[in-house]
Amino acid sequence: MKPQNIVIDLDNKLLQINWNDHHASVYDFTYLRRACPCAECQPWKERGGAPGEMPDAVRKAIGELKSVQDVSEVGGYAIGFTWADGHRYGIYNWEYLLQICPCDEHAGKKI
């Protein structure tokens, strides 16, 4: 599935994706930051997320985020963020974003 329209609402700290199946996913920035799929953040989550093993990149994401410094499309298959905490390594491909959609319909994976 691919997005038809992407809206980045910096004031309300939200990303909305309107998919080609007419579904709309709305993610708040804090949720997305905590769901970072990068090589530093993801392995820790997959091991169960033990607090004593938390990488710095994840530790910085625990508080509420105030802003996103930059958002860019990545190769037509994903979106990338530079977060207010300086972290910028996660590439959020469309399949992953649909997997972590917080709605009941697409909630295949919760963070």
C-alpha positions as CSV (number, residue, x, y, z in Angstrom):
1,M,0.0,0.0,0.0
2,K,1.2,3.5,-0.7
3,P,0.3,7.0,0.6
4,Q,-1.8,9.3,-1.6
5,N,-1.2,12.3,0.6
6,I,1.0,13.1,3.5
7,V,0.3,16.0,5.9
8,I,2.8,17.1,8.5
9,D,1.2,19.2,11.2
10,L,4.1,20.9,13.1
11,D,1.8,22.9,15.4
12,N,0.0,19.8,16.7
13,K,3.0,17.4,16.3
14,L,1.2,15.0,14.0
15,L,1.8,13.1,10.8
16,Q,-1.2,12.1,8.8
17,I,-1.0,9.7,5.9
18,N,-4.0,9.1,3.6
19,W,-3.4,5.7,2.0
20,N,-4.6,4.5,-1.4
21,D,-7.2,2.2,0.3
22,H,-8.8,5.5,1.6
23,H,-7.7,4.9,5.2
24,A,-6.1,7.8,7.1
25,S,-3.4,7.1,9.7
26,V,-2.6,9.7,12.3
27,Y,0.6,9.4,14.3
28,D,1.8,11.8,16.9
29,F,5.5,12.6,16.8
30,T,6.3,11.1,20.2
31,Y,4.8,7.8,19.1
32,L,6.8,7.9,15.9
33,R,10.0,8.7,17.7
34,R,9.6,5.9,20.1
35,A,8.9,3.5,17.2
36,C,12.2,4.4,15.5
37,P,13.2,1.5,13.2
38,C,16.9,2.4,13.1
39,A,19.7,-0.2,13.9
40,E,20.3,1.4,17.3
41,C,16.7,1.6,18.5
42,Q,15.0,-1.5,17.0
43,P,17.3,-4.3,18.4
44,W,16.8,-3.0,21.9
45,K,13.0,-3.2,21.5
46,E,13.1,-6.6,20.0
47,R,15.1,-7.9,23.0
48,G,12.2,-6.8,25.3
49,G,13.3,-3.2,26.0
50,A,15.0,-3.8,29.4
51,P,15.6,-0.3,31.0
52,G,19.2,-1.1,32.0
53,E,20.1,-1.9,28.4
54,M,18.4,1.2,26.9
55,P,20.6,2.8,24.2
56,D,21.1,6.6,24.3
57,A,19.0,7.1,21.2
58,V,16.0,5.5,22.9
59,R,16.6,7.2,26.3
60,K,16.4,10.6,24.6
61,A,13.0,9.6,23.2
62,I,11.3,8.9,26.6
63,G,10.2,12.4,27.3
64,E,7.6,14.3,25.2
65,L,9.1,15.7,21.9
66,K,8.8,19.4,21.3
67,S,9.6,19.4,17.6
68,V,10.9,17.8,14.5
69,Q,13.8,19.6,12.9
70,D,13.3,18.1,9.4
71,V,11.2,15.7,7.4
72,S,12.1,14.3,4.1
73,E,10.9,11.6,1.6
74,V,13.4,8.7,1.2
75,G,13.6,7.3,-2.2
76,G,9.8,7.2,-2.8
77,Y,9.4,4.3,-0.4
78,A,9.7,5.9,3.1
79,I,9.9,9.1,5.2
80,G,12.8,10.2,7.4
81,F,12.8,12.6,10.4
82,T,15.5,14.6,12.1
83,W,14.0,14.7,15.6
84,A,14.4,17.5,18.1
85,D,16.8,15.3,20.1
86,G,19.1,15.2,17.0
87,H,18.4,11.5,16.2
88,R,18.0,11.1,12.4
89,Y,18.7,7.5,11.5
90,G,15.3,5.8,11.3
91,I,13.8,5.3,7.9
92,Y,10.0,4.8,8.2
93,N,9.0,2.8,5.1
94,W,5.3,2.7,4.1
95,E,4.9,-0.9,5.2
96,Y,6.3,-0.2,8.7
97,L,4.1,2.9,9.1
98,L,1.0,0.8,8.2
99,Q,2.1,-1.9,10.7
100,I,2.4,0.6,13.5
101,C,-0.7,2.5,12.6
102,P,-2.4,3.3,16.0
103,C,-5.9,2.7,14.7
104,D,-7.9,-0.5,15.5
105,E,-8.1,-1.5,11.9
106,H,-4.4,-1.6,11.1
107,A,-2.9,-2.2,14.6
108,G,-0.8,-5.2,13.5
109,K,2.1,-4.1,15.8
110,K,2.1,-1.9,18.8
111,I,5.2,-0.2,20.1
